[in-house]
Structure formats: C-alpha cells, structure tokens
C-alpha cells in the first residue's frame, strides 16, 4: 500500500530523509537530538507539515519509567491538530480515577483530607469548559512517547536509538555538523544538517555546546522514584485519585525519604512512590539497597497482607533552572557559532526548563514548545516566510518556560505549610505526635492549627486546578501584530487577580484562540473554534458583514503563497454560534476579524471592517514575517 498524504494534507514520500555525504558523514535537513516528549512531538509536528529528518536517542527505546504523566488541555489541543489527541485519551486514565488528590496515613489507612484535581472540582467546571474542549488525562510517559515516535516514523522520520550526541560545529556553508557515536559498536560518525534541535533533556549537551547561560535558583534536593507493583484495588474504591500524599508523624523516616507521595500509574496495581528529602538535606544520599526501598513502600501501602514488588528505582534533582534563551541569537551569542547559524539551532523541552513535576507542567511545556516551533520551520523551509520568523521562538517560549519553572517550584514549597500543620516539621516523633494531636483538640491552639491546615490544603488548588498557568500564555514577538492595538490605545487585558487559577479569555494579539462550540445551520457534529484554526494554515474568523475579509483571505493567501482559511461565524454564516459563546469571546464587531496563526495563537485582529481590507491583511501578513521578501 502506497502512502499518498501525511497529516494536514502534506504530500507523503517514501524516500528516506538521509543520504551519505562522505565515508563517515550522513546528510539530512533536520536533526533532532532526544526522543522524549519534546523531540518526539517536534518530529510529529514537522512531519505533519511534510518535513522529514533524523531523530536520535541515547537510550535503546522509549521511556522505560513513567516519569511525566499529566497531559493538560492545551497539549491535547496541540495533539488534536495531528489526530493524536484521541489516541492519547484512549490510552490514558481519565475522569473519576483522577478525581482527587488525597492526604492520609497510608494507602490502606486513615484519610485526612482530599482535594478535587485536574478540572474535577464542581465549582470550577465552568472555568475548564470555557477554556478548552478537553480535560486533563493521566497518560504516563511510557505510553505517550511510543505514540509520538510511532507517528513520526510512520510519516517519514528515521529514529536511531543507542546514538549519543557528542558535539557540534558550524560549517562554512551555514550548515551544522553534529558528531555522534553508535553506543552499540563504538563507531563515531557525523551528521550534517540544515537544522539542529536540542531536545536532549536536563543534561543537554547541545545547550552546553551553545554556551547559552542558565538562570538558576537554589535547588530543593534530590528526589527518589520507586516504581512498585502492588494491587490496591480493595482499598482504592472509596478513595479514588491519582495522587496520594502520605503523612506519618509517628514514624522516623530517613532523610532521603522524609516525605512521600504515591502516584497512580496503572489502576490499581502499579504505583510510583516519590520520596522527597527532609528540607535542608541536600543531594547527598547514603548507599541504599533493595530492602530500604521495600520497607519505605510497605509503610506507605499500610497493608502487610499485600505483596509488594519493586520494579525500578531512579533519582532526579529538584531543580529551578531555565535557559536565558532557547537559541544562540545574536543578542546573546556567546558560543563560537556565527550569528547566521543561530537561526537554525534550537533547544527546547527539559533542555531549557528544569523543574519538579508539580502542577504537571513538564511534558506539556515540552510539547507546546515543539508546536510553536514546527510551523515556523515549515513556513521558512517552504519559502512562505522569511528566516526572521525563526527568531520569534525564543522570545515567545522562554517566558513561558520561566513561568513554568517558577510555578512548579513554588507548588512544591506550597506543601510546606501542610507539613507544618500536620506536625511533620517537628524534630522527633514525640513532638510531631503532640503537634498532630492538636488537630483534634478543642483548644485555641487546635482551632488555629486546623485553620492553617484548611488554608494550606485549599492553596493546593494552585497546583491541581491551575487552568490559568496552563492557558494564560500571551506571546509578544514580531510574529504578533499589535500595531493597531497600540495606535487605538487598547492595552492588553489585565491578567486575572489570580493568574495561576484563572484563565483570561481574549482575542488580543498573542493570546490563545478562545474555544467556543459551533455547529452548522442544520445541526451536525459540533466543532470548536480551535478546529477551524491550525492544521498548518492561517485562519481568519469574521461574521455578518465581514464577507470582504474572507475574499481578502483567499486573495492575499494566493498572492503570498500562504493558505489563509476564512470562515464566517454567526447567523446564517459558515458556522452558527449556537451558544453565543463566540459572540461573548471574540471582542471584535461582527464585521471585524480575528487572524489566527497555525499554532492557534491570535496574530492580529481588526475591530471592524476597514477600507481596502485586502491591502490591510497583506500588510499584516508581511509584518508578522509570513512572506519571504
């Protein structure tokens, strides 16, 4: 069977994206270093535009432990663009099973508190429904990575495992030469490429070679993951949830496993026990053996009749690090590479933002980095944009990385008041039990401690119901046209009072395209506004009286060689605003328009109809670098 088209309608080709360029050198257009969520997603999104290349990984296969797990609505919207969202959801844990985060003595023992999580709080349902057609799912990295790599390889990418990136050098012809080693044979060879993408994780050698400065805050120690098999089915029915904090004030735990949280991997028999160190412990951990881990997991389980099997043990550093730039731009080009090469070398994912998994932001940010970058590379490669479009990746995504790193570390620190209220910060078991006993005391001290616990638990909504930090990104770069806004004195709408908890829906340029359910005049399957955008094309949304904008989109798109899909939304238009949501969210008049980039970011808007709208639209498209002069 011959494959005719890739995703997004891009022509398919069976030719390998690789050729020999010498005895020990291969040639390709695109080289991705790293096969994790960032690298795998980037290969997928590039493939959806018909671009192919090589992706290399130092491991022998996809992730062998379920490190990242929460997939948020913003990421599912990205995967929806290439038809992978439904596959991710089918293989994930959803709904009731991830409904709560809990605090208790053990998995089988007493429960102290629980918090609605991942959009399941009935009081917040409207906020999540308004933000996206999706809800959070729990899709471990061991499941997500193979979905990504399979899509990429089925759409023309070559994945080479057991291949270590060694170094890079800039060639006189403007290309990049990456030196790599086959870890099976020890053979070293080189890969010449037009683009190099460093998706090689928290110890990124690509980032190191580029000498891009890192913005660092003091770390919070060393955490240990223990993957275990234990069937908790009989205990979990009355306490559903995918995260369970264990509080045991009567026990003296070792400093390396001072606090513990249990994370559901496979309901209800596979679990990740994550152990955090005692505050101030640092990263020095004494030699540990199987018995140490088994004892600590058994304490967490709390049912000695259940057999426990340790499957894997790993460790990670609780970092607070973000790269100052995601590519060696001329403004901070401290590497040996000439400025012209900086437009073709990028770092993304954990290579540039390193933080604890609190808030579930890690792999989501990796995939959204890739979604932002892929369309820009594709447009430049196809001659539909100037190379200056590539310089917008770092100024758009680096602030997001900084926000994510800061939020994730603050989220971990937000648990300290909970531990204090439970008495865990006391120096010994006797003092911890005395402090914990106050929670049941009819005394002023007991009342005060209960209130501190209530406030601290409620504050974790900033971790488990944080639709704001997930959706509030507003890009600012030359690929976003705000000139009309500035000229009219329209400032960007202020962030919500609590920008972590709440999402500000807006069509102000740079914002995420608002989600609103639409339908046809004769009702069929409802679709979202986000379905009209993306898929490799620009999109222009207008309404009654805006027919000229649709005509202009077709004409300008033809002139510039860029697809601009125009749609009317409203009474007797292409799509009906059946719930009147788009009317409330669009912030422009019916005859105005909203121009959306292929990554569903609002590029520009017109509050109403303008004279010679085709000339205006062409000017805007040129301004946001989507035309090679």
C-alpha positions as CSV (number, residue, x, y, z in Angstrom):
1,X,0.0,0.0,0.0
2,X,1.4,3.4,-1.0
3,X,1.0,6.3,1.3
4,X,-0.2,9.4,-0.6
5,X,-0.5,12.0,2.1
6,X,0.8,12.7,5.6
7,X,-1.2,14.6,8.2
8,X,-2.5,18.1,7.4
9,X,-2.7,17.0,3.7
10,X,1.1,17.3,3.2
11,X,2.3,15.1,0.3
12,X,3.9,11.8,1.5
13,X,7.1,10.4,0.3
14,X,8.7,7.0,0.8
15,X,12.3,8.4,0.2
16,X,14.5,8.3,3.3
17,X,15.4,11.8,4.7
18,X,19.0,10.9,4.8
19,X,21.9,10.4,2.4
20,X,25.7,9.8,2.6
21,X,27.9,12.8,2.4
22,X,31.2,11.0,2.9
23,X,32.7,7.9,4.4
24,X,31.6,8.8,7.9
25,X,29.1,11.5,7.4
26,X,25.3,11.5,6.8
27,X,23.3,14.4,5.4
28,X,19.8,15.4,6.4
29,X,17.8,18.6,6.6
30,X,16.5,18.2,10.1
31,X,18.3,16.6,13.1
32,X,16.6,16.2,16.5
33,X,18.7,15.1,19.4
34,X,16.4,13.4,22.0
35,X,13.5,11.1,21.7
36,X,11.4,12.3,24.7
37,X,8.2,14.3,24.7
38,X,9.9,17.4,23.1
39,X,11.9,15.6,20.5
40,X,9.1,13.1,19.6
41,X,6.4,15.9,19.4
42,X,8.7,18.1,17.3
43,X,9.2,15.2,14.8
44,X,5.4,14.7,14.7
45,X,4.6,18.3,14.1
46,X,7.3,18.7,11.5
47,X,6.0,15.5,9.8
48,X,2.5,17.0,9.7
49,X,4.0,19.7,7.5
50,X,5.6,17.2,5.2
51,X,9.1,17.7,6.7
52,X,11.3,14.7,7.5
53,X,14.6,14.1,9.2
54,X,16.5,12.0,11.7
55,X,15.8,11.8,15.5
56,X,18.5,10.2,17.7
57,X,18.3,9.0,21.2
58,X,21.0,7.7,23.6
59,X,18.6,5.1,25.0
60,X,17.7,1.8,23.4
61,X,14.0,2.7,23.2
62,X,11.2,4.9,24.5
63,X,10.9,5.8,28.2
64,X,11.2,2.8,30.5
65,X,9.7,4.6,33.5
66,X,6.5,6.7,33.6
67,X,8.2,10.0,34.6
68,X,5.7,12.6,33.2
69,X,2.1,11.7,33.3
70,X,-0.5,14.6,33.3
71,X,-1.5,15.7,29.8
72,X,-3.3,19.0,30.0
73,X,-6.0,20.5,27.7
74,X,-3.5,22.8,26.0
75,X,-1.4,19.9,25.0
76,X,-4.3,17.8,23.8
77,X,-5.3,20.7,21.6
78,X,-1.8,20.5,20.0
79,X,-2.1,16.7,19.5
80,X,-5.6,17.3,18.2
81,X,-4.0,19.2,15.3
82,X,-2.4,16.0,14.0
83,X,-5.1,13.5,15.1
84,X,-3.3,12.1,18.1
85,X,-5.4,13.5,20.9
86,X,-8.0,10.7,20.8
87,X,-5.3,8.1,20.8
88,X,-3.7,9.7,23.8
89,X,-7.0,9.8,25.7
90,X,-7.9,6.2,24.8
91,X,-4.6,5.0,26.4
92,X,-4.8,7.4,29.4
93,X,-6.6,7.3,32.8
94,X,-9.4,9.8,32.9
95,X,-12.4,11.1,34.8
96,X,-13.3,9.7,38.2
97,X,-10.0,7.8,38.5
98,X,-8.0,11.0,38.7
99,X,-10.7,13.0,40.5
100,X,-8.8,13.6,43.8
101,X,-5.5,14.3,45.4
102,X,-5.5,12.9,49.0
103,X,-3.7,13.2,52.2
104,X,-3.7,10.2,54.6
105,X,-1.7,8.0,56.9
106,X,-1.3,5.2,54.3
107,X,-3.0,3.9,51.2
108,X,-4.9,1.4,53.3
109,X,-5.3,3.6,56.4
110,X,-6.9,6.8,57.6
111,X,-7.6,9.7,55.3
112,X,-7.1,13.3,56.5
113,X,-8.1,15.4,53.5
114,X,-8.8,15.4,49.8
115,X,-8.8,18.0,47.0
116,X,-10.6,17.9,43.7
117,X,-8.0,17.8,40.9
118,X,-7.4,18.2,37.2
119,X,-10.6,20.1,36.4
120,X,-12.9,17.8,38.5
121,X,-13.9,20.4,41.1
122,X,-17.7,21.0,40.5
123,X,-17.2,24.7,41.5
124,X,-14.6,25.1,38.7
125,X,-16.2,23.0,36.0
126,X,-17.3,26.1,34.0
127,X,-13.8,27.6,34.0
128,X,-12.4,24.5,32.5
129,X,-15.3,24.0,30.0
130,X,-14.8,27.6,28.8
131,X,-11.1,27.2,28.3
132,X,-10.9,24.1,26.1
133,X,-12.9,21.2,24.7
134,X,-10.6,18.9,26.7
135,X,-10.0,17.9,30.3
136,X,-6.8,16.6,31.8
137,X,-5.8,13.0,31.4
138,X,-3.2,10.9,33.1
139,X,-1.0,9.5,30.2
140,X,2.4,8.3,31.6
141,X,5.4,9.0,29.5
142,X,5.8,5.2,28.8
143,X,2.6,5.4,26.9
144,X,2.9,8.9,25.4
145,X,6.4,8.6,23.9
146,X,5.6,5.5,21.8
147,X,2.5,7.2,20.4
148,X,4.7,10.2,19.3
149,X,7.6,8.1,17.9
150,X,5.3,5.8,16.0
151,X,3.5,8.7,14.3
152,X,6.8,10.3,13.4
153,X,8.4,7.2,11.9
154,X,5.2,6.3,10.1
155,X,5.4,9.8,8.5
156,X,8.9,9.6,7.2
157,X,11.2,10.2,10.2
158,X,14.2,7.9,10.8
159,X,14.6,7.2,14.5
160,X,18.1,6.0,15.5
161,X,18.4,4.6,19.1
162,X,21.6,4.0,21.0
163,X,23.2,7.1,19.4
164,X,25.0,9.6,21.6
165,X,25.4,13.3,20.6
166,X,29.0,14.3,21.2
167,X,29.5,17.8,19.9
168,X,28.6,20.3,17.1
169,X,30.4,22.6,14.8
170,X,29.3,25.2,12.3
171,X,30.3,24.7,8.7
172,X,31.3,27.4,6.2
173,X,28.2,26.7,4.1
174,X,25.9,27.6,7.1
175,X,25.0,24.0,8.0
176,X,25.7,22.2,11.3
177,X,27.9,19.2,11.7
178,X,26.9,17.0,14.7
179,X,29.4,14.4,15.9
180,X,27.7,11.3,17.3
181,X,28.6,7.8,18.5
182,X,26.9,4.5,18.0
183,X,26.8,3.1,21.5
184,X,26.4,-0.5,20.3
185,X,29.6,-0.5,18.1
186,X,31.5,2.4,19.5
187,X,31.7,3.8,15.9
188,X,31.8,7.6,15.7
189,X,30.4,9.4,12.7
190,X,28.9,12.8,11.8
191,X,25.5,14.1,10.7
192,X,25.4,17.2,8.6
193,X,22.1,19.1,8.8
194,X,20.5,22.4,7.9
195,X,18.7,22.5,11.3
196,X,19.7,21.1,14.7
197,X,17.2,20.7,17.6
198,X,18.4,20.0,21.1
199,X,15.7,18.1,22.9
200,X,18.2,16.1,24.9
201,X,16.8,16.7,28.4
202,X,18.1,18.2,31.7
203,X,21.8,17.5,30.9
204,X,21.6,18.8,27.4
205,X,24.9,18.6,25.6
206,X,23.5,20.7,22.7
207,X,22.7,23.5,25.1
208,X,26.1,23.1,26.8
209,X,27.9,23.4,23.4
210,X,25.9,26.5,22.6
211,X,27.1,28.1,25.9
212,X,23.7,29.6,26.5
213,X,23.6,31.0,30.1
214,X,21.2,29.4,32.6
215,X,19.1,31.2,35.1
216,X,19.4,29.2,38.3
217,X,17.8,29.3,41.7
218,X,18.9,27.1,44.6
219,X,17.6,23.5,44.2
220,X,15.5,21.7,46.7
221,X,17.5,18.5,46.9
222,X,17.3,15.0,45.5
223,X,14.1,13.0,45.0
224,X,13.8,9.3,44.5
225,X,11.2,7.5,42.4
226,X,10.3,3.9,43.3
227,X,8.1,2.1,40.8
228,X,6.2,-0.7,42.5
229,X,3.6,-3.3,41.8
230,X,1.0,-3.8,44.5
231,X,-2.7,-4.4,44.0
232,X,-4.6,-1.8,45.9
233,X,-8.0,-2.4,44.3
234,X,-9.7,-3.3,47.5
235,X,-8.6,-0.1,49.2
236,X,-9.0,2.5,46.4
237,X,-12.7,2.1,45.6
238,X,-13.6,4.6,48.4
239,X,-10.6,6.9,47.8
240,X,-10.3,7.4,44.0
241,X,-7.5,9.6,42.8
242,X,-4.1,9.5,41.2
243,X,-2.0,11.4,43.8
244,X,-1.9,10.4,47.5
245,X,0.3,12.3,50.0
246,X,1.3,10.1,52.9
247,X,1.6,11.7,56.4
248,X,3.1,9.5,59.2
249,X,4.1,11.7,62.1
250,X,4.7,8.8,64.4
251,X,7.5,7.3,62.3
252,X,11.1,8.4,62.0
253,X,11.7,8.2,58.2
254,X,15.2,8.5,56.8
255,X,16.2,11.9,55.5
256,X,16.2,10.8,51.9
257,X,12.5,9.7,52.2
258,X,11.3,12.2,54.7
259,X,8.0,12.9,52.7
260,X,6.3,10.7,50.2
261,X,3.6,10.9,47.6
262,X,2.0,7.9,45.7
263,X,1.2,8.3,42.1
264,X,-1.1,6.0,40.2
265,X,0.4,4.5,37.1
266,X,-1.9,1.7,36.2
267,X,-5.2,1.4,38.1
268,X,-4.8,0.0,40.6
269,X,-1.8,-2.2,40.7
270,X,1.2,-0.1,39.5
271,X,2.3,2.9,41.5
272,X,5.2,5.4,41.6
273,X,6.3,6.3,45.1
274,X,8.1,9.6,45.0
275,X,10.2,10.3,48.1
276,X,11.3,13.9,48.9
277,X,14.2,14.7,51.2
278,X,14.0,16.4,54.5
279,X,14.3,20.2,54.0
280,X,18.0,21.1,54.0
281,X,19.2,17.6,53.3
282,X,20.8,18.5,50.0
283,X,21.7,15.9,47.4
284,X,24.0,13.5,49.4
285,X,22.2,10.2,49.9
286,X,23.8,7.3,51.7
287,X,24.2,4.0,49.9
288,X,20.7,2.3,49.6
289,X,19.7,-1.3,48.9
290,X,16.5,-3.0,47.8
291,X,15.4,-3.6,51.4
292,X,15.5,0.2,52.1
293,X,13.1,0.9,49.3
294,X,10.8,-2.0,50.1
295,X,10.5,-1.0,53.7
296,X,9.5,2.5,52.8
297,X,7.0,1.4,50.2
298,X,5.4,-1.1,52.6
299,X,5.0,1.7,55.1
300,X,3.2,3.8,52.5
301,X,0.9,0.9,51.5
302,X,-0.1,0.2,55.1
303,X,-1.4,-3.4,54.4
304,X,1.1,-6.1,55.3
305,X,-1.1,-8.8,53.6
306,X,-0.4,-7.3,50.2
307,X,2.7,-8.4,48.3
308,X,4.9,-5.6,47.0
309,X,7.3,-5.9,44.1
310,X,9.9,-3.2,43.3
311,X,10.1,-2.6,39.6
312,X,12.5,0.3,39.3
313,X,14.3,2.9,41.3
314,X,15.6,6.2,39.9
315,X,16.5,9.6,41.2
316,X,16.2,13.2,40.0
317,X,17.2,16.6,41.1
318,X,14.7,19.2,42.3
319,X,15.9,22.0,40.0
320,X,14.8,25.5,39.4
321,X,16.6,26.3,36.1
322,X,15.6,27.9,32.8
323,X,17.8,28.8,29.9
324,X,18.1,32.6,29.2
325,X,17.5,31.9,25.5
326,X,16.3,28.9,23.5
327,X,18.7,29.5,20.6
328,X,22.0,31.3,20.3
329,X,20.5,34.5,19.0
330,X,22.9,37.3,18.0
331,X,21.9,39.2,21.2
332,X,23.5,36.6,23.4
333,X,25.6,34.6,21.0
334,X,28.3,33.6,23.5
335,X,29.1,30.4,21.6
336,X,31.7,30.1,18.8
337,X,28.9,30.0,16.2
338,X,28.5,32.9,13.9
339,X,25.1,34.8,14.2
340,X,23.7,33.4,11.0
341,X,23.8,29.8,12.3
342,X,21.7,30.8,15.3
343,X,18.5,30.9,13.2
344,X,18.9,27.1,12.7
345,X,19.8,25.7,16.1
346,X,17.2,25.5,18.8
347,X,16.8,23.9,22.2
348,X,13.5,23.0,23.7
349,X,11.9,20.8,26.4
350,X,13.7,19.8,29.5
351,X,16.9,21.0,28.0
352,X,15.8,24.6,28.7
353,X,13.3,24.3,31.6
354,X,14.1,22.0,34.5
355,X,11.8,21.8,37.5
356,X,9.9,19.3,39.7
357,X,6.8,17.7,38.3
358,X,4.4,19.7,40.5
359,X,1.4,21.1,38.5
360,X,2.1,18.5,35.8
361,X,3.6,21.1,33.5
362,X,6.8,19.4,32.3
363,X,5.9,17.3,29.3
364,X,3.1,19.7,28.4
365,X,5.5,22.6,28.1
366,X,7.9,20.4,26.0
367,X,5.1,19.5,23.5
368,X,3.9,23.1,23.3
369,X,7.4,24.3,22.7
370,X,7.5,21.9,19.7
371,X,4.1,23.1,18.5
372,X,5.2,26.7,18.5
373,X,8.4,26.0,16.6
374,X,7.3,23.4,14.0
375,X,5.1,25.6,11.9
376,X,7.8,28.4,11.8
377,X,10.4,26.0,10.5
378,X,7.9,24.6,7.9
379,X,7.0,28.0,6.6
380,X,10.6,29.1,6.2
381,X,11.6,25.8,4.5
382,X,8.7,26.2,2.1
383,X,9.5,29.8,1.2
384,X,6.3,31.1,2.8
385,X,8.2,33.1,5.5
386,X,11.5,34.8,5.9
387,X,14.1,33.3,8.2
388,X,13.4,36.1,10.7
389,X,10.3,34.2,11.7
390,X,12.5,31.7,13.4
391,X,13.9,34.3,15.8
392,X,10.5,34.5,17.4
393,X,10.7,31.1,19.0
394,X,12.8,32.1,22.0
395,X,11.1,35.4,22.9
396,X,7.7,33.6,22.7
397,X,8.5,30.4,24.6
398,X,11.3,31.4,27.0
399,X,9.0,33.5,29.2
400,X,6.6,30.5,29.4
401,X,9.5,28.3,30.5
402,X,10.5,30.8,33.2
403,X,6.9,30.9,34.4
404,X,6.6,27.1,34.5
405,X,9.8,26.6,36.4
406,X,8.9,29.2,38.9
407,X,5.4,27.9,39.4
408,X,6.4,24.2,39.7
409,X,9.0,25.0,42.4
410,X,6.5,27.3,44.3
411,X,4.0,24.5,44.1
412,X,6.4,22.2,45.9
413,X,7.1,24.9,48.5
414,X,3.3,25.3,48.9
415,X,3.3,21.9,50.6
416,X,5.5,23.1,53.5
417,X,2.6,24.7,55.3
418,X,0.6,21.5,55.0
419,X,3.5,19.5,56.6
420,X,3.8,22.1,59.3
421,X,0.1,21.9,60.1
422,X,0.3,18.1,60.4
423,X,3.3,18.5,62.7
424,X,5.9,17.0,60.4
425,X,8.3,19.8,60.8
426,X,8.9,19.0,64.4
427,X,12.3,17.3,65.2
428,X,11.2,14.0,66.6
429,X,8.2,11.6,66.8
430,X,7.1,12.7,70.2
431,X,6.9,16.4,69.2
432,X,5.3,15.5,65.9
433,X,2.6,13.5,67.6
434,X,1.9,16.2,70.1
435,X,1.6,18.8,67.3
436,X,-0.6,16.5,65.3
437,X,-2.8,15.8,68.3
438,X,-3.7,19.5,68.4
439,X,-5.8,18.9,65.2
440,X,-8.3,17.1,67.3
441,X,-8.1,19.4,70.3
442,X,-11.0,21.7,71.4
443,X,-8.5,24.5,72.2
444,X,-7.5,27.8,70.7
445,X,-4.2,26.1,69.5
446,X,-6.1,23.2,67.9
447,X,-8.5,25.6,66.2
448,X,-5.6,27.6,64.8
449,X,-3.8,24.5,63.6
450,X,-7.0,23.2,61.9
451,X,-7.4,26.6,60.1
452,X,-3.8,26.6,59.0
453,X,-4.3,23.1,57.5
454,X,-7.5,24.1,55.8
455,X,-5.9,27.2,54.2
456,X,-2.8,25.2,53.2
457,X,-4.9,22.4,51.6
458,X,-7.1,24.9,49.8
459,X,-4.0,26.7,48.4
460,X,-3.0,23.5,46.5
461,X,-5.7,24.4,44.0
462,X,-2.9,26.4,42.5
463,X,-1.4,23.0,41.7
464,X,-4.4,20.9,40.9
465,X,-6.9,23.4,39.4
466,X,-4.5,25.8,37.8
467,X,-6.1,26.4,34.4
468,X,-4.6,29.9,34.4
469,X,-0.9,28.9,34.4
470,X,-1.7,26.3,31.7
471,X,-3.6,28.7,29.4
472,X,-2.7,32.3,30.0
473,X,0.4,32.5,27.8
474,X,0.4,35.6,25.7
475,X,3.2,35.8,23.1
476,X,5.0,39.0,22.3
477,X,7.2,39.0,19.2
478,X,7.4,40.3,15.6
479,X,5.1,37.4,14.7
480,X,2.3,39.1,16.6
481,X,1.0,42.3,15.2
482,X,-0.2,44.7,17.9
483,X,0.3,48.0,16.0
484,X,-3.5,48.7,15.6
485,X,-4.0,48.0,19.3
486,X,-1.3,50.4,20.3
487,X,-2.5,53.1,17.9
488,X,-6.0,52.8,19.3
489,X,-4.8,52.9,22.9
490,X,-6.0,49.4,23.6
491,X,-3.8,47.8,26.2
492,X,-3.6,44.0,26.6
493,X,-6.3,43.0,29.1
494,X,-5.0,42.6,32.6
495,X,-4.3,39.2,34.0
496,X,-6.9,37.7,36.4
497,X,-6.4,38.6,40.0
498,X,-5.1,35.1,40.4
499,X,-3.4,34.3,37.1
500,X,-2.5,30.8,38.2
501,X,-6.0,29.7,39.0
502,X,-8.0,31.5,36.3
503,X,-7.7,31.9,32.5
504,X,-8.3,35.3,30.9
505,X,-10.1,34.6,27.6
506,X,-9.2,37.2,25.0
507,X,-8.5,37.7,21.3
508,X,-5.9,40.3,22.0
509,X,-3.0,39.5,19.7
510,X,-0.6,37.0,21.2
511,X,-3.4,35.2,23.1
512,X,-4.6,31.7,22.7
513,X,-7.6,31.5,20.3
514,X,-10.7,31.2,22.5
515,X,-12.6,28.0,22.4
516,X,-16.3,28.2,21.6
517,X,-18.6,25.4,20.4
518,X,-20.1,25.9,17.0
519,X,-22.4,24.0,14.7
520,X,-23.9,24.2,11.3
521,X,-27.4,25.7,10.4
522,X,-28.8,22.2,10.2
523,X,-27.2,20.7,13.3
524,X,-24.5,18.1,12.9
525,X,-21.5,17.2,15.0
526,X,-20.5,20.3,17.0
527,X,-17.0,21.6,16.5
528,X,-14.8,24.0,18.3
529,X,-13.4,27.3,17.0
530,X,-9.9,25.7,17.5
531,X,-10.9,23.1,14.8
532,X,-11.2,25.9,12.3
533,X,-7.6,27.0,13.0
534,X,-4.4,25.1,12.9
535,X,-3.7,22.2,10.6
536,X,-0.8,24.0,9.1
537,X,-2.7,27.1,7.8
538,X,-3.6,30.6,8.9
539,X,-7.3,31.2,9.8
540,X,-9.4,34.3,9.6
541,X,-12.7,34.4,11.6
542,X,-15.3,37.0,10.8
543,X,-19.1,37.3,10.9
544,X,-22.1,39.1,9.3
545,X,-20.8,42.0,7.2
546,X,-17.3,40.5,7.1
547,X,-17.6,38.7,3.8
548,X,-14.9,41.0,2.3
549,X,-12.4,39.7,4.8
550,X,-13.0,36.1,3.6
551,X,-12.5,37.3,0.0
552,X,-9.3,39.1,1.1
553,X,-8.0,36.0,2.9
554,X,-8.3,34.0,-0.4
555,X,-6.7,36.7,-2.5
556,X,-3.8,37.5,-0.1
557,X,-3.1,33.9,0.6
558,X,-2.8,33.3,-3.1
559,X,-0.5,36.3,-3.6
560,X,1.8,35.3,-0.8
561,X,1.7,31.5,-1.2
562,X,0.2,31.0,2.2
563,X,-3.1,29.3,3.0
564,X,-5.5,31.6,4.9
565,X,-8.8,29.9,5.6
566,X,-11.7,32.3,6.1
567,X,-14.8,31.4,8.0
568,X,-17.9,33.3,9.0
569,X,-19.4,32.7,12.4
570,X,-22.9,33.8,13.2
571,X,-26.5,33.9,11.9
572,X,-26.6,32.0,8.6
573,X,-22.8,32.0,8.3
574,X,-20.5,29.1,7.7
575,X,-20.9,28.1,11.3
576,X,-23.6,29.0,13.8
577,X,-22.7,30.5,17.2
578,X,-25.2,28.2,18.8
579,X,-24.4,29.0,22.4
580,X,-23.5,32.7,21.7
581,X,-20.1,31.9,23.2
582,X,-18.1,33.3,20.3
583,X,-20.0,36.5,20.4
584,X,-19.0,37.0,24.0
585,X,-15.4,36.0,23.5
586,X,-14.4,37.5,20.1
587,X,-14.0,41.1,21.4
588,X,-14.5,42.4,17.8
589,X,-17.5,43.6,15.9
590,X,-19.4,41.1,13.7
591,X,-17.8,42.7,10.6
592,X,-14.4,42.6,12.2
593,X,-12.0,39.7,12.1
594,X,-9.5,37.7,14.1
595,X,-6.4,36.3,12.3
596,X,-5.0,33.2,13.8
597,X,-1.6,31.6,13.3
598,X,-1.1,27.9,12.5
599,X,-0.3,27.3,16.2
600,X,-3.7,28.8,17.1
601,X,-2.2,32.0,18.5
602,X,-4.1,35.2,17.6
603,X,-1.8,37.0,15.2
604,X,-3.8,40.2,14.7
605,X,-7.4,41.4,14.8
606,X,-9.5,44.2,13.3
607,X,-12.2,45.6,15.4
608,X,-14.4,46.2,12.4
609,X,-14.4,46.5,8.6
610,X,-11.7,48.7,7.1
611,X,-11.2,50.3,3.7
612,X,-9.3,48.1,1.3
613,X,-9.2,45.2,3.7
614,X,-7.1,43.1,1.3
615,X,-4.3,45.6,1.4
616,X,-4.6,45.7,5.2
617,X,-4.4,42.0,5.5
618,X,-1.4,41.7,3.2
619,X,0.4,44.4,5.2
620,X,-0.3,42.4,8.4
621,X,0.9,39.1,6.9
622,X,4.1,40.7,5.8
623,X,4.6,42.3,9.2
624,X,4.4,39.0,11.0
625,X,7.2,37.6,8.8
626,X,4.9,35.3,6.8
627,X,6.3,36.3,3.4
628,X,9.8,35.9,2.1
629,X,10.7,39.4,0.7
